[in-house]
Amino acid sequence: MEDALREFNAWAPRFVDMGINLLVALLILIAGWWISSLLGSWVRRASTRSSKIDPTIVPMFYTTVVWAVRIFTIIAVLARFGVQTASLIAVLGAAGLAVGLALQGTLQNIAAGIMLLMLRPIRAGEYIALSSGADGTVAEVGLFLTRLVQGDGIHLTLPNSTVWNATITNYSRNPTRRLDIPVPVRYGDDLELVLAKLKEIVASRPDALKDPEPQVKVFEYKENGVIVNVRVWAEAGKYWDLRWGLYQQIRTSLEAAGFQPPIPVREIQNPKVAGKADAASGGAAT
């Protein structure tokens, strides 16, 4: 009995210390996770209050802040139990190097994401098209992936390296866009009257900018008619409304004025009939 009591008295301080360490470690873990969530929420709120912060950088900045705090929290918890954090960091560094070599593609996506956020060729809310064939409105540029929303409402997720390595056409970066509409006119129609009618149509559109000045010019000659080019500028947000409106208004207005669209004409000859006609003309000549 006395031996058991002495054994208990010897181990009791260790159990107490272990219990205190567990309690303190648990408190540190809870506090670290709570602080990381609090800082993440603060980052998101601050980004919505300032118009100078690009929304595309918010998810990556949020993830970086949250997990930086959580990693320090885990290291502090391990240090509470006497773990040598210096050696642990060295082991994690070696493991990170090995994982990095195994995940080169993933690291390329991270590097591409950082470059996209630094140079900012795309931003949230802009409509872009890639040389790879993908297009859509930018919803988010994350640490690994870029999300686009296509015109039909379908979400498209691309690796950052794919976006970075592609040629990016940004349709929303400039405040204005130019619209060119080819209008075919039949040979024989009054070309001057058609030009005047097209200028009148363009002038009646409130969404067509007056500066730069709209242009209505003869562009080229086709086998079935003359091509007149209607060139106008519009605000980027009103481009498609102007395009759809002009296409409909030009056709209906020209038809109401008596101008019909050119119809391709092809002359087809029968070789036998043509040969007989040549022979007949030759015989008549002799």
MOZI-V779272 format. One record per helix or strand of 2 or more residues. SS is the DSSP state (h for helix, s for strand). FROM is the first residue (numbers start at 0). LEN is the number of residues. If there is no record, write none. Layout:
# MOZI-V779272
{{SS | FROM | LEN} {SS | FROM | LEN}}
This chain:
# MOZI-V779272
{{h | 1 | 48} {h | 54 | 26} {h | 84 | 18} {h | 103 | 16} {s | 126 | 4} {s | 134 | 7} {s | 144 | 5} {s | 154 | 5} {h | 159 | 6} {s | 167 | 3} {s | 175 | 10} {h | 190 | 13} {s | 214 | 8} {s | 224 | 11} {h | 235 | 21} {h | 270 | 15}}
